[in-house]
């Protein structure tokens, strides 16, 4: 698969309605660190699939204020 990467971001959803609430651009996406910390499977070498962000990996995104009581957060990759 030959995808053209457009952007990496954090999508966050309302816990009750599951509706998309917002998007936060990932400023510095360090793929090797992300792959290790999120245990990305080998069949997703470019981290194209969404992965849930939890309390154990929020330190990778110090510019984001997470509210896990209200929202679920996911790494997202958008391409054409």
N, C-alpha and C positions, 0 to 999 in steps of 0.2 A: 504494500500500500504506500503510495507516495502522496502524502498530505502536505499542503502548504500551511505552516503554522501561522495563525493570525495573532492570537493572544492567549495568555494564561491568566486566569482570574479565580477568585473565590466567589462561588454562588452561595447565597444563603436563603433558606426557606423557612416559612412560618411552621412551627411544630404542630399547630392545630390544623391548618388548612392545607399544608404542603405546597402553598403557592410561593413562587419566587418573590422574595422581598427586595433583594438587591444584589449588586455585583461589586466586587472590589478588585481592582487591578493588582496583580502580583508584580511588585517592583523588581525583585531580583530572584528569578527562578533558578535555583541551583539544582539541576536535575539529579546529580549523583547523590546529594544529601537527601533530596526528596525520595528517591528510590529506596534508600536504606531506611529512612525513618518511617515510610509508609508501607514498607515490605511489598513493593511493587513486583508483580509476577514477571518472569522473563519474557512472556509473550506480549508485554506492553513496554518495550524498551524506551519509548519516547514519552511515556506517561500521558497518553491520549485519553484514557478512560477517566471517569470521575472517581475520586476517592474522598471518603469522609474525613473531615478534620475533627479531631477530638482534643480533649484537654491535654493529652500526652504529647501533642505536637504543635501546640499554639505558639511555642517559642520560636518557631521558624518564620512567624509572621508578626514581628514586634510592633508593626504599625497598625495592626487591627485590634479593635476592642471587641472581643467575643462575648456574646450573651447566650450561653447554652440553655438557659431556661426558656428562651423565646424562639431560638432558631437552630436549625441544623445547617452545618457548613460543609462545602465540598470543593475540592480542587476541580477546576474545569479547564478544558482546552478547547478552543474554537478554531476551526480551520475551514478552508474552502475545498 
